């Protein structure tokens, strides 16, 4: 069997059969594990097609800033960009990114419905999911058992704090809870927003007036600052996904509440999983996200870019990772396609699969009376990144002790109100 048939499969064959392949594509990616792996897997794509792939790997917050600026201004720096559910429908509606339509072999119906819907506008997909995620508790059951503590699905925040206290042993390099603190609307605010949701708070009221100075926000942020201040690692205000993943794999975290995708990169023993905690309101206690691939409008390499995306987000790509000598089934991107969860080879190495799927299926991005906007850990409006980024800085200041919680919330409310007023709300 040739490399083409063994590695690429039917979808890729249909892609490879069309056109010439003299293109050179520049791809902006987030510096998370699955994206880094793609650079190695995609060497076979270049070998088969002749398309040269230039990778620009950026930290999450930097990626968002650069990609947003370049795409909004038509800068043309990138042929393919990593974006997510906050941007895709808004940018698609604005004409900033190209609609994506692929052949029948791509099997778009295999993409998890919640993920596909979040990357679409009026039924058209504008970004294809490389992987999808919700959030959940990943905890060291061995440490919990030894301390006589336990964590249940949808546990109370009070019990989460008690469990963190039980395993907190800084003298031996173990911290009870590792949580995001690095400022950014998709960094610390991703976690903080789900906590606020679970306490019954929201970013905006029905008229899109900010509600950050509410009792619910105050209770959630005081809890967050207290939990990390007493049972988190030093310097938590500088930690996001990659920093905490490193801490966890060094055996320094008793628990971590974060993206379900993290489970596929955990290397320590004794890990167990639970659905996200809440303080009485489970709606919005676990987020919904996908790191996806999109093509900026007007790219001179749009067609070649779409062909690469079709391959990189296909069933065949999943098989390519599974068959890759450096990776295997334990490294395939998850939260993207239903078919991945049907392979016995995947289920045998992915002890997190059931918990991950339960989290994705229970995420609630729809607008509600309590949360009158689409989105769980974000609000699907163009102004949110600016609002979220401003508040993120204030929350990091509260966590570090540079400001009191009350002062940080007051400054957040003022900043958000000014941004929304300027936007015409």
C-alpha positions, 0 to 999 in steps of 0.5 A, spaced: 500 500 500 502 506 498 503 512 503 498 516 499 492 510 501 495 508 507 496 515 510 491 520 507 485 515 505 479 517 501 478 524 503 485 526 501 485 522 495 480 526 492 483 533 495 490 531 491 487 529 485 485 536 483 489 542 481 497 543 481 501 544 488 506 549 487 503 553 493 506 556 500 502 556 506 503 560 512 499 557 518 498 561 524 497 556 530 496 556 538 502 553 541 498 547 544 500 540 544 496 537 538 497 543 534 505 542 535 504 535 533 500 537 526 507 540 524 510 533 524 504 529 521 503 534 516 510 533 513 507 527 509 502 532 506 508 536 503 511 530 501 505 528 497 502 535 494 509 539 494 505 544 498 510 548 503 507 549 510 510 555 514 508 554 521 508 560 526 506 558 533 504 563 538 502 563 545 494 563 546 494 571 547 499 573 542 496 569 537 489 572 538 492 579 538 496 578 531 490 574 528 485 579 529 489 585 527 491 581 521 485 579 519 481 585 520 485 589 516 486 584 510 494 584 512 495 578 508 500 575 513 497 568 514 493 563 509 490 559 515 489 561 522 487 558 528 480 561 531 475 559 535 467 559 537 468 566 539 470 569 532 468 564 527 461 566 526 462 573 527 468 574 522 464 569 518 458 574 518 463 580 517 466 577 511 473 577 514 473 569 513 472 564 507 466 559 508 468 552 508 465 547 504 468 540 503 466 534 499 462 528 501 467 524 503 469 529 509 463 527 512 461 534 516 455 530 519 460 526 523 463 533 527 460 533 533 453 538 533 455 543 538 462 544 535 459 545 528 454 549 530 459 554 534 463 555 528 458 556 523 453 562 521 446 561 518 448 554 517 455 555 513 461 553 517 466 558 517 472 554 521 473 547 521 475 544 528 482 541 529 479 539 536 474 541 541 473 541 548 469 542 554 472 543 561 472 538 567 476 536 573 482 532 572 485 530 579 490 526 583 485 520 585 491 517 589 493 523 593 485 524 594 485 517 597 491 518 601 488 524 604 481 521 605 478 526 600 474 525 594 471 529 588 464 528 585 461 530 578 458 537 579 461 537 586 460 543 590 465 549 590 466 548 598 468 541 597 473 542 592 476 547 596 476 542 602 479 537 597 484 542 595 486 543 602 486 536 604 492 534 599 495 541 599 503 540 601 507 545 599 513 543 603 513 537 598 512 541 592 504 539 591 499 544 591 492 543 592 489 546 586 492 549 579 487 554 576 488 559 570 490 566 572 494 569 566 490 575 564 486 574 557 479 573 555 481 566 553 486 565 559 484 566 566 477 569 564 475 562 561 475 559 567 473 565 571 467 566 567 465 558 568 465 559 575 461 566 575 456 562 571 456 557 576 455 562 582 449 565 578 452 571 575 453 573 568 457 578 563 451 582 561 444 583 563 438 583 557 440 590 555 447 588 554 449 592 560 455 589 564 453 586 571 460 585 573 459 589 580 454 584 582 453 580 588 454 573 584 461 576 581 463 578 588 462 571 591 465 568 585 472 572 585 472 572 592 472 564 592 477 564 586 482 568 590 481 565 596 482 558 593 488 559 589 491 564 594 491 558 600 492 552 596 495 554 589 502 554 586 506 561 587 505 566 581 498 563 579 497 570 576 502 568 570 499 561 569 495 558 563 494 552 560 501 550 558 504 552 564 499 548 569 500 542 564 507 542 566 506 543 573 501 537 573 506 533 569 511 534 574 506 532 580 505 538 583 498 539 582 492 535 586 487 538 581 486 542 575 479 544 572 481 546 565 480 544 558 478 537 557 483 536 551 489 537 557 487 529 559 490 527 553 497 530 555 497 528 562 503 523 564 502 522 571 499 516 574 493 516 579 489 521 575 481 521 575 476 525 572 469 529 574 464 534 571 465 541 573 463 543 580 458 549 581 455 553 586 448 551 585 447 553 578 450 548 573 448 552 567 455 554 564 459 551 569 463 547 563 465 551 557 465 549 550 470 551 545 474 548 539 481 550 536 479 551 529 482 553 522 480 558 517 482 562 511 482 569 511 478 573 506 481 575 500 487 570 501 491 569 494 492 561 496 485 560 499 483 554 495 490 551 497 488 553 504 481 550 504 484 543 501 489 543 507 484 544 512 479 539 509 485 534 510 487 536 517 480 536 520 478 530 516 477 522 519 483 521 515 488 526 519 485 522 525 488 516 522 494 519 520 496 521 527 494 514 530 498 511 525 504 515 526 510 512 529 511 518 534 504 518 536 498 513 536 491 513 538 493 516 545 495 523 541 489 523 536 485 530 536 479 529 540 472 533 541 471 534 534 468 527 531 463 522 533 467 517 529 473 517 533 470 515 540 467 509 536 474 506 535 476 500 540 484 502 540 482 510 542 477 507 547 483 503 550 488 508 551 483 514 553 481 513 560 478 520 559 473 519 553 467 518 557 468 524 561 470 529 556 464 527 551 459 528 557 462 535 558 461 537 551 454 534 551 452 538 557 455 545 555 450 550 554 452 555 550 445 558 548 442 564 551 438 563 557 434 568 562 440 568 566 445 569 561 442 573 555 447 571 550 450 565 546 457 563 549 459 559 555 466 562 557 465 568 552 459 572 550 458 572 542 458 579 541 464 583 537 466 587 543 467 581 548 474 580 546 476 588 549 471 587 555 474 580 557 481 583 556 480 589 560 477 585 566 482 579 565 487 584 567 483 586 573 482 579 576 490 578 575 491 584 579 486 581 585 489 574 584 496 577 585 494 582 591 495 588 587 488 590 588 482 588 593 477 584 589 472 590 590 477 595 587 478 590 581 471 589 580 469 596 580 474 597 575 472 592 571 465 594 571 467 601 569 471 599 563 466 594 561 461 599 561 465 604 557 467 599 552 459 597 551 457 605 551 462 606 546 459 600 542 452 603 542 449 599 547 
